[in-house]
Amino acid sequence: MTPFSLPRLETDVGIVKVAGHFNPVDGHIDLDELAHLDGDGWADVSHWLTEQAYENKIATIVAAIRTSLMSPDA
């Protein structure tokens, strides 16, 4: 797994900052840190990773990360 950090990623759930590990062979992503940009700046929302209520947001964010990491200009 290759470590990655994206300091600003636009997603369908807003702008996020993420860090984690990525397997380029199968596209698997493990997130270690997650922050969401709100009106007061960056808010740590790493708790989203463990709460079922946020699983759709996490899936959307992971899809955006995968697209970003696998694009030819990444």
N, C-alpha and C positions, 0 to 999 in steps of 0.2 A: 504494500500500500504506500502510495506516495502522498506526503503531506501537502496540503494546499491552504492558502489563505486568500480570501477575496475581500478586500477592504470596503467595497461598495458594489452591490449587485442589485439591479432593478428586477423585481419579480412582480407577479400579479397580486401579491399580498403586501407590496410596498418595497422599500429599499432596505436591504439587510447587509450585515457584515458577518461573514462566516469563516470558520477554520475547521479543518478536519483532515481526513485521509481518503484518498481516491484510488481505486484499482482500475487502471486504464484498460485492462484485458476484458473485464466483465461489466465495467461501469458502476460497480458498487461504491457507495459513499457512506462513510461514517462521519457524523458531525460531532465536533468537540465543543465548539463555541458558536453562539448565535446571538446577534444583537439586531434590533429593529430601530430604524431612524424614525423618531417622532418629533413633535413640535419642540421638545426640550433637548434634542440631541439623541445620542445613541442610548437605547435602553437594553440592558441585558435580558434576553428572553430565552436563555438556555433551558429554562423550565419547560418550554414548549416541547422539548425533545422527549420528555417523560410523561406528558399528560395527553391522554387519549383525545381530549377535546380539541387539540391542535393538530391532529394527524393529517388533516386535509391541507392545512397551511404548510406543514413540514413536507408533504409530498410535492406541493407546488414549488417550494424552495429547492428541494433536491432536484427536481426536473430542470429548474433554471441553472443550478450549479452544474449538472451534467452537461447541459447544452453549452455552457460557458467553457467548461474544461475540455470538452471534446471538439470544439470548433477549431478550424484550421489556424486561426489567428490567436489562439489562446496561449 
